[in-house]
Amino acid sequence: MTRSPVASSLPAQPSPRRRHLLKSGASVSAAAMFGGMPLFASGQQQVKLAFMYPVGVSGDINRLVTAMISGFNAAHADIQVEAIYAGSYDNTEQKVMTALGVGEPPATWLPINSMLATFLGMGALEDVTALAKADDIFQDFLPGFLGTCMSDNKLYGLPFQCSTPVLYFNKGAFEKAGIKTAPTNWSELEAAAKALTVKQGDAVQQWGLTIGGGWHDWIFESFVRQNGLVFWNKDKVSFDAPESQNALEFWSRLVAAKVMPAASTWESSANDFMAGRTAMLYHSTGSMTNILKSSSFPVGVAPMPKGKQLGSTMGGGPILIARKQPDAHKRAAWTFARWMTNTSNQAQWCIDTGYLAARKSSWETAALKAHVTKVPESRTAFVTAEVAGAFLQVPGYHKVREYLKSAIDRTLAGEVKPDAALREANAKSNLEIERLARRRA
């Protein structure tokens, strides 16, 4: 199969002035920031769109995205998309919300899927259900991935950057410790972490296990799902449920046994694994290609070990389309979102990054079939993807997430007990959700 435009040449980098505008937020006109007006080239009207996106994993994702957009622009004379890299998911979402606040958002953007409720509450999103029904979207996209873009049976985006947590492990360290297979449940995970931890005196030379920091809450939700509970619905959270407490007690036990660090960052945890400083790592499938290529030892990839059952949480995000923009721009934005998520591009995106192709047809392409044969780890995540759900889609997601992260991190640091930490996070989160509900009513 012909290689998709992912490998095409890069577009020009943003000018110093544009970089300044992106940093200045609400102090400048959003129209100036995003350049939403039509251009005219050779007498033909050309719609100019801005696509704002984050990079949430290690590797060369930024180059790949901008190369894809360069390929889209080359194939569409009537549409010109400008790639605006905005940093992390949080930075991207805050910049979009600033633009929404002054009524001039980018035409399209890529947030974490948890932001769906927040953007819906702001009246920011175009309903693309009818467009999707007239296309092959509901037939070809995997239901679990499409569900991250849906609310009340309406579709508001197309899944692009799809991931779940998986367990990476150092095959050399496993062999040295006499462990033959990856753990399949929590008991085996705990035993393997103890066997793989290497100490010199009281100093840890190699951790048995690291759970990628920065996104502790995302991976923690997977553990709670493995205990049989989804601890949120669209207007309430249940962070203090027994299933949640049990999961956090399990993490605390691993830290107390000094087989897992209490804290790390998202990037440093991946780097520690690739450098051999931890033998097992929970991290995103989106890091897979980089981890497999950059590690100096053979790497195994396993589905998340189960608790009472298998369970996982969808990460990454969809391409969303702004509601408040001209109809011509909405049509152009749909064309762009549809192209970025077409069969061949999703297949190549999966090959190049490790993010999971959202389309069934992508997994049947010659290119992805050949890749799976060569790199069987690339299909491993499907075991957990098939039992995964959307990630914490509640109003006030950013604040609610910070309450939960704080509860987890303070518990692992030994500052507070799991039950007390989760009760506090639960109370604060539900107050925030209720406050937003009253405000919108």
C-alpha beads as a LAMMPS data file, in Angstrom:
LAMMPS data file: protein, C-alpha beads

441 atoms
440 bonds

1 atom types
1 bond types

-500.0 500.0 xlo xhi
-500.0 500.0 ylo yhi
-500.0 500.0 zlo zhi

Masses

1 110.0

Atoms # bond

1 1 1 0.000 0.000 0.000
2 1 1 1.234 3.510 -0.779
3 1 1 2.561 5.308 2.240
4 1 1 0.286 8.066 3.489
5 1 1 1.286 11.756 3.615
6 1 1 2.643 11.322 7.148
7 1 1 6.144 11.173 5.687
8 1 1 5.836 14.316 3.527
9 1 1 7.967 17.411 4.021
10 1 1 7.365 19.792 6.904
11 1 1 5.605 23.113 6.489
12 1 1 7.315 26.318 7.507
13 1 1 7.588 26.934 11.239
14 1 1 5.344 29.595 12.839
15 1 1 6.736 33.110 12.659
16 1 1 8.143 34.797 15.803
17 1 1 5.054 37.035 15.799
18 1 1 2.674 34.052 15.795
19 1 1 4.624 32.392 18.580
20 1 1 4.267 35.604 20.583
21 1 1 0.522 35.702 19.933
22 1 1 0.056 32.126 21.082
23 1 1 1.766 32.920 24.370
24 1 1 -0.210 36.094 25.016
25 1 1 -3.660 34.449 25.236
26 1 1 -6.597 36.764 25.835
27 1 1 -4.568 39.952 25.434
28 1 1 -4.826 39.682 21.647
29 1 1 -7.696 39.260 19.209
30 1 1 -8.523 35.611 18.653
31 1 1 -9.149 36.445 14.990
32 1 1 -5.564 37.655 14.746
33 1 1 -4.378 34.557 16.614
34 1 1 -6.168 32.009 14.475
35 1 1 -6.490 33.691 11.074
36 1 1 -10.057 32.551 10.459
37 1 1 -10.822 34.722 7.404
38 1 1 -10.937 33.292 3.860
39 1 1 -7.909 33.855 1.659
40 1 1 -7.985 34.407 -2.083
41 1 1 -5.390 32.745 -4.279
42 1 1 -5.325 32.987 -8.096
43 1 1 -8.919 34.262 -8.057
44 1 1 -10.203 31.175 -6.181
45 1 1 -11.628 31.436 -2.693
46 1 1 -9.562 29.393 -0.272
47 1 1 -10.785 28.722 3.253
48 1 1 -8.069 29.120 5.857
49 1 1 -8.462 27.070 9.043
50 1 1 -6.448 26.728 12.227
51 1 1 -5.966 23.345 13.868
52 1 1 -4.678 23.525 17.433
53 1 1 -3.214 20.345 18.879
54 1 1 -1.090 19.006 21.764
55 1 1 1.615 16.389 22.074
56 1 1 0.980 14.142 25.049
57 1 1 3.636 11.427 24.703
58 1 1 7.333 11.003 24.005
59 1 1 8.688 10.736 20.478
60 1 1 8.423 12.763 17.296
61 1 1 4.657 13.336 17.259
62 1 1 4.841 17.055 16.457
63 1 1 6.753 16.442 13.236
64 1 1 4.342 13.709 12.190
65 1 1 1.245 15.874 12.713
66 1 1 2.639 18.852 10.841
67 1 1 3.719 16.552 8.017
68 1 1 0.193 15.124 7.757
69 1 1 -1.257 18.618 7.557
70 1 1 1.244 19.534 4.881
71 1 1 -0.036 16.516 2.938
72 1 1 -3.651 17.597 3.427
73 1 1 -2.921 21.118 2.160
74 1 1 -1.168 19.748 -0.918
75 1 1 -4.230 17.617 -1.726
76 1 1 -6.857 20.347 -1.150
77 1 1 -6.450 23.512 -3.191
78 1 1 -9.572 25.090 -1.663
79 1 1 -8.589 24.600 2.011
80 1 1 -5.459 25.701 3.842
81 1 1 -4.965 24.359 7.376
82 1 1 -2.424 25.927 9.701
83 1 1 -0.941 23.569 12.305
84 1 1 -0.677 25.275 15.696
85 1 1 1.215 23.214 18.249
86 1 1 0.047 24.454 21.650
87 1 1 2.106 22.300 24.036
88 1 1 0.446 19.883 26.454
89 1 1 -3.199 18.856 26.499
90 1 1 -3.819 21.318 29.351
91 1 1 -2.139 24.197 27.502
92 1 1 -4.088 23.453 24.320
93 1 1 -7.407 23.315 26.123
94 1 1 -6.781 26.543 28.019
95 1 1 -5.849 28.394 24.824
96 1 1 -8.981 27.145 23.088
97 1 1 -11.127 28.157 26.066
98 1 1 -9.567 31.641 26.009
99 1 1 -10.475 31.986 22.337
100 1 1 -13.984 30.682 22.999
101 1 1 -14.346 33.282 25.746
102 1 1 -13.963 36.097 23.208
103 1 1 -16.139 34.341 20.657
104 1 1 -13.497 33.544 18.057
105 1 1 -12.226 29.975 18.484
106 1 1 -9.982 28.025 16.137
107 1 1 -11.917 26.147 13.460
108 1 1 -10.876 22.780 14.876
109 1 1 -8.798 21.430 17.730
110 1 1 -7.693 18.251 19.510
111 1 1 -8.286 18.036 23.299
112 1 1 -8.195 15.115 25.689
113 1 1 -11.508 13.257 25.311
114 1 1 -12.436 14.212 28.895
115 1 1 -12.988 17.816 27.811
116 1 1 -16.095 16.922 25.799
117 1 1 -18.503 17.821 28.633
118 1 1 -16.737 21.124 29.285
119 1 1 -16.849 22.232 25.653
120 1 1 -20.476 21.122 25.337
121 1 1 -21.307 23.190 28.400
122 1 1 -19.803 26.211 26.660
123 1 1 -21.931 25.623 23.563
124 1 1 -18.701 25.330 21.587
125 1 1 -19.123 22.193 19.497
126 1 1 -20.713 21.468 16.143
127 1 1 -22.982 18.416 16.109
128 1 1 -21.637 16.227 13.279
129 1 1 -24.078 13.327 13.736
130 1 1 -25.859 13.890 10.412
131 1 1 -22.576 14.180 8.512
132 1 1 -21.330 10.976 10.127
133 1 1 -24.534 9.079 9.294
134 1 1 -24.212 10.131 5.651
135 1 1 -20.670 8.724 5.663
136 1 1 -19.220 5.419 6.904
137 1 1 -18.336 6.723 10.378
138 1 1 -20.765 4.677 12.487
139 1 1 -20.049 1.529 10.465
140 1 1 -16.254 1.688 10.360
141 1 1 -15.034 3.354 13.555
142 1 1 -14.565 1.092 16.567
143 1 1 -17.493 1.796 18.937
144 1 1 -15.347 2.301 22.044
145 1 1 -13.286 4.977 20.319
146 1 1 -16.319 6.690 18.774
147 1 1 -17.989 6.718 22.186
148 1 1 -15.374 9.150 23.506
149 1 1 -16.826 11.783 21.131
150 1 1 -20.504 11.200 21.946
151 1 1 -23.005 12.617 24.403
152 1 1 -26.748 11.860 24.484
153 1 1 -26.371 9.845 21.256
154 1 1 -24.958 12.830 19.370
155 1 1 -21.482 12.858 17.807
156 1 1 -19.231 15.887 18.238
157 1 1 -15.915 14.798 16.735
158 1 1 -13.870 12.058 15.120
159 1 1 -11.399 9.930 17.119
160 1 1 -7.857 10.597 15.955
161 1 1 -5.318 10.111 18.736
162 1 1 -6.551 6.945 20.458
163 1 1 -4.698 5.180 23.253
164 1 1 -4.996 3.043 26.341
165 1 1 -2.417 2.372 29.057
166 1 1 -0.379 -0.792 28.536
167 1 1 2.358 -2.531 30.507
168 1 1 5.850 -2.267 29.013
169 1 1 8.475 -4.641 30.397
170 1 1 12.204 -5.196 30.050
171 1 1 12.611 -8.734 28.709
172 1 1 16.263 -8.843 29.780
173 1 1 15.367 -7.914 33.354
174 1 1 12.609 -10.542 33.331
175 1 1 15.042 -13.224 32.197
176 1 1 17.594 -12.210 34.828
177 1 1 14.915 -12.412 37.548
178 1 1 13.655 -15.769 36.263
179 1 1 10.238 -14.426 35.245
180 1 1 8.978 -16.130 32.110
181 1 1 5.792 -14.221 31.260
182 1 1 4.209 -10.827 31.836
183 1 1 1.882 -10.578 34.856
184 1 1 -1.805 -11.084 34.081
185 1 1 -3.349 -9.949 37.390
186 1 1 -2.565 -7.680 40.329
187 1 1 -1.105 -10.458 42.481
188 1 1 1.321 -11.435 39.731
189 1 1 2.127 -7.760 39.128
190 1 1 3.030 -7.243 42.785
191 1 1 5.162 -10.399 42.889
192 1 1 6.982 -9.453 39.686
193 1 1 7.628 -5.896 40.936
194 1 1 9.258 -7.275 44.090
195 1 1 11.378 -9.761 42.139
196 1 1 12.521 -7.107 39.646
197 1 1 13.495 -4.426 42.176
198 1 1 17.265 -4.123 42.521
199 1 1 18.731 -2.344 45.565
200 1 1 22.196 -1.427 46.729
201 1 1 21.785 -0.990 50.441
202 1 1 18.743 1.240 50.820
203 1 1 19.192 2.831 47.388
204 1 1 17.055 1.503 44.549
205 1 1 19.083 0.811 41.411
206 1 1 16.150 -0.546 39.418
207 1 1 12.487 -0.127 40.283
208 1 1 10.305 -3.135 39.722
209 1 1 7.432 -0.982 38.459
210 1 1 6.726 2.646 37.577
211 1 1 3.257 4.061 36.899
212 1 1 3.726 7.082 34.656
213 1 1 3.268 10.245 36.703
214 1 1 1.455 13.316 35.446
215 1 1 -1.391 11.073 34.254
216 1 1 -1.778 9.027 37.444
217 1 1 -5.493 9.785 37.366
218 1 1 -5.928 8.277 33.868
219 1 1 -4.173 5.044 34.783
220 1 1 -5.859 4.971 38.205
221 1 1 -9.282 5.060 36.530
222 1 1 -8.252 1.915 34.629
223 1 1 -7.408 0.181 37.913
224 1 1 -10.790 1.133 39.358
225 1 1 -12.515 -0.199 36.229
226 1 1 -10.573 -3.427 36.829
227 1 1 -12.317 -3.500 40.216
228 1 1 -15.676 -3.370 38.421
229 1 1 -16.537 0.323 38.827
230 1 1 -16.797 3.356 36.550
231 1 1 -16.492 6.092 39.179
232 1 1 -18.216 8.896 37.258
233 1 1 -21.299 9.730 35.287
234 1 1 -22.058 12.992 33.501
235 1 1 -23.109 14.829 36.687
236 1 1 -21.453 13.046 39.629
237 1 1 -18.263 11.239 40.691
238 1 1 -17.755 8.379 43.173
239 1 1 -14.046 8.643 43.878
240 1 1 -14.523 7.418 47.451
241 1 1 -16.242 4.130 46.543
242 1 1 -14.743 0.922 48.034
243 1 1 -13.460 -0.120 44.596
244 1 1 -11.450 3.120 44.343
245 1 1 -10.102 2.857 47.871
246 1 1 -8.974 -0.705 47.233
247 1 1 -7.092 0.314 44.081
248 1 1 -5.313 3.184 45.843
249 1 1 -4.438 0.930 48.783
250 1 1 -2.832 -1.462 46.280
251 1 1 -0.711 1.357 44.812
252 1 1 0.232 2.511 48.322
253 1 1 1.367 -0.982 49.229
254 1 1 3.702 -1.067 46.210
255 1 1 5.219 2.281 47.231
256 1 1 5.573 1.234 50.877
257 1 1 7.394 -1.920 49.752
258 1 1 9.778 0.315 47.754
259 1 1 9.169 -1.529 44.508
260 1 1 7.522 1.487 42.856
261 1 1 8.458 5.196 43.096
262 1 1 5.911 7.435 44.782
263 1 1 6.296 10.140 42.141
264 1 1 7.503 10.648 38.586
265 1 1 6.649 12.747 35.564
266 1 1 5.064 11.452 32.372
267 1 1 8.198 12.020 30.287
268 1 1 10.727 10.980 32.924
269 1 1 8.935 7.690 33.579
270 1 1 9.308 6.695 29.914
271 1 1 12.935 7.820 29.929
272 1 1 13.623 5.833 33.108
273 1 1 12.247 2.708 31.480
274 1 1 14.285 3.164 28.284
275 1 1 17.395 3.753 30.405
276 1 1 16.828 0.560 32.414
277 1 1 15.985 2.327 35.679
278 1 1 12.631 0.578 35.944
279 1 1 11.781 -2.918 34.744
280 1 1 8.039 -2.409 34.159
281 1 1 6.152 0.700 33.132
282 1 1 2.507 1.678 32.758
283 1 1 2.347 4.173 29.899
284 1 1 0.360 5.055 26.793
285 1 1 0.264 3.022 23.585
286 1 1 1.083 6.369 21.969
287 1 1 4.628 5.990 23.309
288 1 1 5.058 2.489 21.886
289 1 1 6.974 3.194 18.685
290 1 1 9.424 5.471 20.491
291 1 1 9.939 3.044 23.401
292 1 1 10.484 0.047 21.113
293 1 1 12.967 1.962 18.949
294 1 1 14.821 3.808 21.701
295 1 1 15.359 1.060 24.292
296 1 1 18.716 -0.742 24.231
297 1 1 17.090 -4.007 25.387
298 1 1 14.207 -6.137 24.063
299 1 1 10.856 -4.718 25.177
300 1 1 7.664 -6.642 25.797
301 1 1 4.216 -5.067 25.729
302 1 1 1.348 -6.640 27.652
303 1 1 -2.283 -5.760 28.308
304 1 1 -2.964 -4.196 31.685
305 1 1 -3.103 -6.961 34.316
306 1 1 -6.634 -7.434 35.629
307 1 1 -8.049 -6.992 39.109
308 1 1 -11.469 -8.579 39.437
309 1 1 -11.788 -8.200 35.668
310 1 1 -10.111 -6.612 32.660
311 1 1 -10.655 -2.883 32.386
312 1 1 -9.081 0.157 30.799
313 1 1 -9.621 3.815 29.980
314 1 1 -9.440 5.498 26.598
315 1 1 -6.855 8.232 26.346
316 1 1 -5.980 10.695 23.636
317 1 1 -8.530 12.804 21.902
318 1 1 -10.834 13.538 19.003
319 1 1 -10.726 16.260 16.378
320 1 1 -13.537 18.676 17.304
321 1 1 -15.166 21.389 15.160
322 1 1 -16.189 24.822 16.427
323 1 1 -19.903 25.656 16.231
324 1 1 -19.500 29.438 15.942
325 1 1 -17.915 29.811 12.509
326 1 1 -19.169 30.222 8.926
327 1 1 -20.810 27.196 7.307
328 1 1 -18.072 27.077 4.661
329 1 1 -15.513 26.750 7.441
330 1 1 -17.511 23.993 9.139
331 1 1 -17.618 22.053 5.863
332 1 1 -13.895 22.562 5.383
333 1 1 -13.184 21.505 8.976
334 1 1 -15.221 18.320 8.459
335 1 1 -13.254 17.615 5.267
336 1 1 -10.047 18.025 7.265
337 1 1 -11.202 15.848 10.207
338 1 1 -12.461 13.185 7.808
339 1 1 -9.136 13.167 5.925
340 1 1 -7.001 12.970 9.079
341 1 1 -9.012 9.955 10.222
342 1 1 -9.390 8.133 6.903
343 1 1 -8.418 4.465 6.587
344 1 1 -4.890 4.887 5.240
345 1 1 -3.945 7.813 7.480
346 1 1 -5.157 6.061 10.626
347 1 1 -3.184 2.957 9.632
348 1 1 0.004 4.948 9.088
349 1 1 -0.543 6.998 12.259
350 1 1 -0.727 3.725 14.209
351 1 1 2.471 2.470 12.577
352 1 1 4.405 5.688 13.168
353 1 1 3.338 6.375 16.759
354 1 1 1.735 3.417 18.518
355 1 1 -1.591 5.203 18.890
356 1 1 -4.388 2.793 18.020
357 1 1 -6.066 3.080 14.628
358 1 1 -9.697 4.005 15.290
359 1 1 -11.086 2.422 12.108
360 1 1 -11.779 -1.258 11.585
361 1 1 -10.720 -0.903 7.942
362 1 1 -7.320 0.462 8.957
363 1 1 -6.493 -2.840 10.643
364 1 1 -7.241 -4.628 7.350
365 1 1 -4.814 -2.562 5.249
366 1 1 -1.721 -4.269 3.893
367 1 1 0.525 -1.735 5.619
368 1 1 -0.883 -2.247 9.123
369 1 1 -1.137 -6.016 8.704
370 1 1 2.541 -6.108 7.753
371 1 1 3.399 -3.900 10.727
372 1 1 1.484 -6.126 13.160
373 1 1 3.314 -9.165 11.787
374 1 1 6.654 -7.401 12.245
375 1 1 5.756 -5.733 15.572
376 1 1 3.095 -7.907 17.245
377 1 1 3.210 -5.656 20.313
378 1 1 1.282 -3.076 18.283
379 1 1 -1.891 -5.139 18.591
380 1 1 -1.464 -5.965 22.272
381 1 1 -3.451 -2.968 23.457
382 1 1 -6.585 -4.265 21.777
383 1 1 -7.134 -6.686 24.649
384 1 1 -7.721 -3.724 26.956
385 1 1 -9.124 -1.395 24.270
386 1 1 -12.032 -3.797 23.821
387 1 1 -13.006 -3.326 27.475
388 1 1 -12.160 0.372 27.741
389 1 1 -14.398 3.381 28.208
390 1 1 -14.092 7.153 27.976
391 1 1 -11.929 9.004 30.484
392 1 1 -13.608 11.118 33.239
393 1 1 -16.112 13.078 31.158
394 1 1 -17.628 15.453 33.721
395 1 1 -18.254 19.221 33.870
396 1 1 -15.309 21.113 35.311
397 1 1 -12.943 18.361 34.227
398 1 1 -9.742 20.328 34.876
399 1 1 -10.582 21.090 38.519
400 1 1 -12.060 17.651 39.165
401 1 1 -8.984 16.007 37.690
402 1 1 -6.684 18.087 39.905
403 1 1 -8.643 17.052 43.016
404 1 1 -8.225 13.391 42.088
405 1 1 -4.551 13.750 41.136
406 1 1 -3.852 15.484 44.437
407 1 1 -5.567 12.694 46.365
408 1 1 -3.500 10.040 44.595
409 1 1 -0.184 11.881 44.819
410 1 1 -0.600 12.891 48.477
411 1 1 -1.499 9.318 49.371
412 1 1 1.544 7.881 47.597
413 1 1 3.738 10.476 49.316
414 1 1 2.495 9.188 52.680
415 1 1 0.766 12.456 53.631
416 1 1 -2.766 11.058 53.956
417 1 1 -4.596 7.727 54.019
418 1 1 -6.342 6.521 50.828
419 1 1 -9.883 6.687 52.233
420 1 1 -9.501 10.239 53.602
421 1 1 -7.828 11.503 50.433
422 1 1 -10.520 10.092 48.163
423 1 1 -13.368 11.348 50.379
424 1 1 -11.948 14.869 50.185
425 1 1 -11.472 14.675 46.409
426 1 1 -14.979 13.323 45.986
427 1 1 -16.612 16.070 48.045
428 1 1 -14.715 18.884 46.311
429 1 1 -15.373 17.429 42.864
430 1 1 -19.112 17.055 43.347
431 1 1 -19.359 20.590 44.722
432 1 1 -17.639 21.870 41.573
433 1 1 -19.931 19.827 39.314
434 1 1 -23.011 21.109 41.186
435 1 1 -21.740 24.697 40.994
436 1 1 -21.377 24.484 37.228
437 1 1 -24.813 22.885 36.889
438 1 1 -26.437 25.754 38.827
439 1 1 -24.533 28.315 36.785
440 1 1 -25.612 26.803 33.463
441 1 1 -29.214 26.393 34.624

Bonds

1 1 1 2
2 1 2 3
3 1 3 4
4 1 4 5
5 1 5 6
6 1 6 7
7 1 7 8
8 1 8 9
9 1 9 10
10 1 10 11
11 1 11 12
12 1 12 13
13 1 13 14
14 1 14 15
15 1 15 16
16 1 16 17
17 1 17 18
18 1 18 19
19 1 19 20
20 1 20 21
21 1 21 22
22 1 22 23
23 1 23 24
24 1 24 25
25 1 25 26
26 1 26 27
27 1 27 28
28 1 28 29
29 1 29 30
30 1 30 31
31 1 31 32
32 1 32 33
33 1 33 34
34 1 34 35
35 1 35 36
36 1 36 37
37 1 37 38
38 1 38 39
39 1 39 40
40 1 40 41
41 1 41 42
42 1 42 43
43 1 43 44
44 1 44 45
45 1 45 46
46 1 46 47
47 1 47 48
48 1 48 49
49 1 49 50
50 1 50 51
51 1 51 52
52 1 52 53
53 1 53 54
54 1 54 55
55 1 55 56
56 1 56 57
57 1 57 58
58 1 58 59
59 1 59 60
60 1 60 61
61 1 61 62
62 1 62 63
63 1 63 64
64 1 64 65
65 1 65 66
66 1 66 67
67 1 67 68
68 1 68 69
69 1 69 70
70 1 70 71
71 1 71 72
72 1 72 73
73 1 73 74
74 1 74 75
75 1 75 76
76 1 76 77
77 1 77 78
78 1 78 79
79 1 79 80
80 1 80 81
81 1 81 82
82 1 82 83
83 1 83 84
84 1 84 85
85 1 85 86
86 1 86 87
87 1 87 88
88 1 88 89
89 1 89 90
90 1 90 91
91 1 91 92
92 1 92 93
93 1 93 94
94 1 94 95
95 1 95 96
96 1 96 97
97 1 97 98
98 1 98 99
99 1 99 100
100 1 100 101
101 1 101 102
102 1 102 103
103 1 103 104
104 1 104 105
105 1 105 106
106 1 106 107
107 1 107 108
108 1 108 109
109 1 109 110
110 1 110 111
111 1 111 112
112 1 112 113
113 1 113 114
114 1 114 115
115 1 115 116
116 1 116 117
117 1 117 118
118 1 118 119
119 1 119 120
120 1 120 121
121 1 121 122
122 1 122 123
123 1 123 124
124 1 124 125
125 1 125 126
126 1 126 127
127 1 127 128
128 1 128 129
129 1 129 130
130 1 130 131
131 1 131 132
132 1 132 133
133 1 133 134
134 1 134 135
135 1 135 136
136 1 136 137
137 1 137 138
138 1 138 139
139 1 139 140
140 1 140 141
141 1 141 142
142 1 142 143
143 1 143 144
144 1 144 145
145 1 145 146
146 1 146 147
147 1 147 148
148 1 148 149
149 1 149 150
150 1 150 151
151 1 151 152
152 1 152 153
153 1 153 154
154 1 154 155
155 1 155 156
156 1 156 157
157 1 157 158
158 1 158 159
159 1 159 160
160 1 160 161
161 1 161 162
162 1 162 163
163 1 163 164
164 1 164 165
165 1 165 166
166 1 166 167
167 1 167 168
168 1 168 169
169 1 169 170
170 1 170 171
171 1 171 172
172 1 172 173
173 1 173 174
174 1 174 175
175 1 175 176
176 1 176 177
177 1 177 178
178 1 178 179
179 1 179 180
180 1 180 181
181 1 181 182
182 1 182 183
183 1 183 184
184 1 184 185
185 1 185 186
186 1 186 187
187 1 187 188
188 1 188 189
189 1 189 190
190 1 190 191
191 1 191 192
192 1 192 193
193 1 193 194
194 1 194 195
195 1 195 196
196 1 196 197
197 1 197 198
198 1 198 199
199 1 199 200
200 1 200 201
201 1 201 202
202 1 202 203
203 1 203 204
204 1 204 205
205 1 205 206
206 1 206 207
207 1 207 208
208 1 208 209
209 1 209 210
210 1 210 211
211 1 211 212
212 1 212 213
213 1 213 214
214 1 214 215
215 1 215 216
216 1 216 217
217 1 217 218
218 1 218 219
219 1 219 220
220 1 220 221
221 1 221 222
222 1 222 223
223 1 223 224
224 1 224 225
225 1 225 226
226 1 226 227
227 1 227 228
228 1 228 229
229 1 229 230
230 1 230 231
231 1 231 232
232 1 232 233
233 1 233 234
234 1 234 235
235 1 235 236
236 1 236 237
237 1 237 238
238 1 238 239
239 1 239 240
240 1 240 241
241 1 241 242
242 1 242 243
243 1 243 244
244 1 244 245
245 1 245 246
246 1 246 247
247 1 247 248
248 1 248 249
249 1 249 250
250 1 250 251
251 1 251 252
252 1 252 253
253 1 253 254
254 1 254 255
255 1 255 256
256 1 256 257
257 1 257 258
258 1 258 259
259 1 259 260
260 1 260 261
261 1 261 262
262 1 262 263
263 1 263 264
264 1 264 265
265 1 265 266
266 1 266 267
267 1 267 268
268 1 268 269
269 1 269 270
270 1 270 271
271 1 271 272
272 1 272 273
273 1 273 274
274 1 274 275
275 1 275 276
276 1 276 277
277 1 277 278
278 1 278 279
279 1 279 280
280 1 280 281
281 1 281 282
282 1 282 283
283 1 283 284
284 1 284 285
285 1 285 286
286 1 286 287
287 1 287 288
288 1 288 289
289 1 289 290
290 1 290 291
291 1 291 292
292 1 292 293
293 1 293 294
294 1 294 295
295 1 295 296
296 1 296 297
297 1 297 298
298 1 298 299
299 1 299 300
300 1 300 301
301 1 301 302
302 1 302 303
303 1 303 304
304 1 304 305
305 1 305 306
306 1 306 307
307 1 307 308
308 1 308 309
309 1 309 310
310 1 310 311
311 1 311 312
312 1 312 313
313 1 313 314
314 1 314 315
315 1 315 316
316 1 316 317
317 1 317 318
318 1 318 319
319 1 319 320
320 1 320 321
321 1 321 322
322 1 322 323
323 1 323 324
324 1 324 325
325 1 325 326
326 1 326 327
327 1 327 328
328 1 328 329
329 1 329 330
330 1 330 331
331 1 331 332
332 1 332 333
333 1 333 334
334 1 334 335
335 1 335 336
336 1 336 337
337 1 337 338
338 1 338 339
339 1 339 340
340 1 340 341
341 1 341 342
342 1 342 343
343 1 343 344
344 1 344 345
345 1 345 346
346 1 346 347
347 1 347 348
348 1 348 349
349 1 349 350
350 1 350 351
351 1 351 352
352 1 352 353
353 1 353 354
354 1 354 355
355 1 355 356
356 1 356 357
357 1 357 358
358 1 358 359
359 1 359 360
360 1 360 361
361 1 361 362
362 1 362 363
363 1 363 364
364 1 364 365
365 1 365 366
366 1 366 367
367 1 367 368
368 1 368 369
369 1 369 370
370 1 370 371
371 1 371 372
372 1 372 373
373 1 373 374
374 1 374 375
375 1 375 376
376 1 376 377
377 1 377 378
378 1 378 379
379 1 379 380
380 1 380 381
381 1 381 382
382 1 382 383
383 1 383 384
384 1 384 385
385 1 385 386
386 1 386 387
387 1 387 388
388 1 388 389
389 1 389 390
390 1 390 391
391 1 391 392
392 1 392 393
393 1 393 394
394 1 394 395
395 1 395 396
396 1 396 397
397 1 397 398
398 1 398 399
399 1 399 400
400 1 400 401
401 1 401 402
402 1 402 403
403 1 403 404
404 1 404 405
405 1 405 406
406 1 406 407
407 1 407 408
408 1 408 409
409 1 409 410
410 1 410 411
411 1 411 412
412 1 412 413
413 1 413 414
414 1 414 415
415 1 415 416
416 1 416 417
417 1 417 418
418 1 418 419
419 1 419 420
420 1 420 421
421 1 421 422
422 1 422 423
423 1 423 424
424 1 424 425
425 1 425 426
426 1 426 427
427 1 427 428
428 1 428 429
429 1 429 430
430 1 430 431
431 1 431 432
432 1 432 433
433 1 433 434
434 1 434 435
435 1 435 436
436 1 436 437
437 1 437 438
438 1 438 439
439 1 439 440
440 1 440 441
